[in-house]
Amino acid sequence: MSKSSEVNKLTLAEQADRHVLYQESVQAPEAEVDFFEKTFKALRNRDAVSIREDFCGTAYLATEWCKGHPERTAIGVDYDEETLEWGRKHNLAPAGEDVAKRVTLYKDDVRNVSDEKVDITCAFNFSYCIFETRDELRDYFTKTQKGLKDDGILILDLFGGTECEDVLEEETELEDHPATYIWEHVSFNPIDGHMACAIHFEFDDGSRMDNAFKYEWRHWSIPEIKELLLESGYKNVRVYWEEYIDADDDDDELEGTGNYYETSEVENQESWMIYLVAEK
Ligand SMILES: C[S@@+](CC[C@H](N)C(=O)[O-])C[C@H]1O[C@@H](n2cnc3c(N)ncnc32)[C@H](O)[C@@H]1O
């Protein structure tokens, strides 16, 4: 049997690469680089050059950062070798030698790496929520603070909203693949704030990739994170909220614009994703 007929017998789920689907579904590094550039310049009146991407996974963001300017550098830290190796092959190598040589990847726990100091450290897609006690999270924040230059900033994302603590599934059709991305809140325990989440993919031929990624997190609130950042030595913490407009097809629905503005008071929404910026 030829290789192509063997492939044809596989379902779309069996042929799919979970990292490719993850990057398309969950990550938006160009928008994040744009947010880094604008926010750092506005707060520090200079251009950021170096970043550190904690929980970097495939180093998609670190790679995009370095693509943006020939002087930029990035450190990526993740303890999962399979994911880092995927990133080296599919993100760094295609970006070319000049970009790849400016991205340094460490296979380690984010709490163990404290090498060179950077302008911006980020921990995205809520990865730092694996630290489920105040002591663990404060310890991590203290370490990030020490790894920043004197005018450096830490950027985190966080999700929440009135629906967030419910068990739910949200489906989004992918543009570049014949697949639907499914984000599931599997469980939430209001007593300790622990939540289990999972990512699944469903394909146009009916096949599924269940539990492509699974997460065990504490669902932290914005004030808890702000307090812990200040306790760990950051001087100031700003919250950036997404700007919403009326949806094109339904006046009762709002849709996010992808633009974020700094604010300290908002009306709660069913679901939101924000950036927290902590200044050293
Ligand atoms: C939610 S993914 C985030 C991937 C990417 N940064 C993003 O924004 O989509 C979480 C990543 O964190 C890594 N990870 C979890 N705990 C870690 C730790 N303590 N130290 C280093 N990496 C960790 C996992 O291996 C995984 O690749």
The ligand as an SDF file (V2000), in Angstrom:
LIG
                    3D

 27 29  0  0  0  0  0  0  0  0999 V2000
   -1.0430   26.9010   28.6440 C   0  0  0  0  0  0  0  0  0  0  0  0
    0.5080   26.3770   27.9030 S   0  0  0  0  0  0  0  0  0  0  0  0
    1.0680   27.9600   27.4000 C   0  0  0  0  0  0  0  0  0  0  0  0
    1.7530   27.9660   26.0620 C   0  0  0  0  0  0  0  0  0  0  0  0
    2.0090   29.3540   25.4890 C   0  0  0  0  0  0  0  0  0  0  0  0
    2.8260   30.1610   26.3460 N   0  0  0  0  0  0  0  0  0  0  0  0
    0.7300   30.1020   25.2270 C   0  0  0  0  0  0  0  0  0  0  0  0
    0.6280   31.2840   25.5570 O   0  0  0  0  0  0  0  0  0  0  0  0
   -0.2050   29.5470   24.6520 O   0  0  0  0  0  0  0  0  0  0  0  0
    1.4060   26.0100   29.3480 C   0  0  0  0  0  0  0  0  0  0  0  0
    2.8720   25.5810   29.1450 C   0  0  0  0  0  0  0  0  0  0  0  0
    3.5240   25.7220   30.4080 O   0  0  0  0  0  0  0  0  0  0  0  0
    4.4180   24.6440   30.6120 C   0  0  0  0  0  0  0  0  0  0  0  0
    4.6120   24.5770   32.0780 N   0  0  0  0  0  0  0  0  0  0  0  0
    3.6820   24.3260   33.0300 C   0  0  0  0  0  0  0  0  0  0  0  0
    4.2120   24.4710   34.2520 N   0  0  0  0  0  0  0  0  0  0  0  0
    5.5140   24.8530   34.0820 C   0  0  0  0  0  0  0  0  0  0  0  0
    6.5770   25.1960   34.9670 C   0  0  0  0  0  0  0  0  0  0  0  0
    6.4140   25.1820   36.2940 N   0  0  0  0  0  0  0  0  0  0  0  0
    7.7700   25.5580   34.4360 N   0  0  0  0  0  0  0  0  0  0  0  0
    7.9600   25.5660   33.0860 C   0  0  0  0  0  0  0  0  0  0  0  0
    6.9830   25.2720   32.2000 N   0  0  0  0  0  0  0  0  0  0  0  0
    5.7720   24.9180   32.6880 C   0  0  0  0  0  0  0  0  0  0  0  0
    3.7690   23.4540   29.9460 C   0  0  0  0  0  0  0  0  0  0  0  0
    4.7390   22.4920   29.5570 O   0  0  0  0  0  0  0  0  0  0  0  0
    3.0800   24.1300   28.7400 C   0  0  0  0  0  0  0  0  0  0  0  0
    3.9020   24.0960   27.5870 O   0  0  0  0  0  0  0  0  0  0  0  0
  1  2  1  0
  2  3  1  0
  2 10  1  0
  3  4  1  0
  4  5  1  0
  5  6  1  0
  5  7  1  0
  7  8  2  0
  7  9  1  0
 10 11  1  0
 11 12  1  0
 11 26  1  0
 12 13  1  0
 13 14  1  0
 13 24  1  0
 14 15  1  0
 14 23  1  0
 15 16  2  0
 16 17  1  0
 17 18  1  0
 17 23  2  0
 18 19  1  0
 18 20  2  0
 20 21  1  0
 21 22  2  0
 22 23  1  0
 24 25  1  0
 24 26  1  0
 26 27  1  0
M  CHG  2   2   1   9  -1
M  END
$$$$
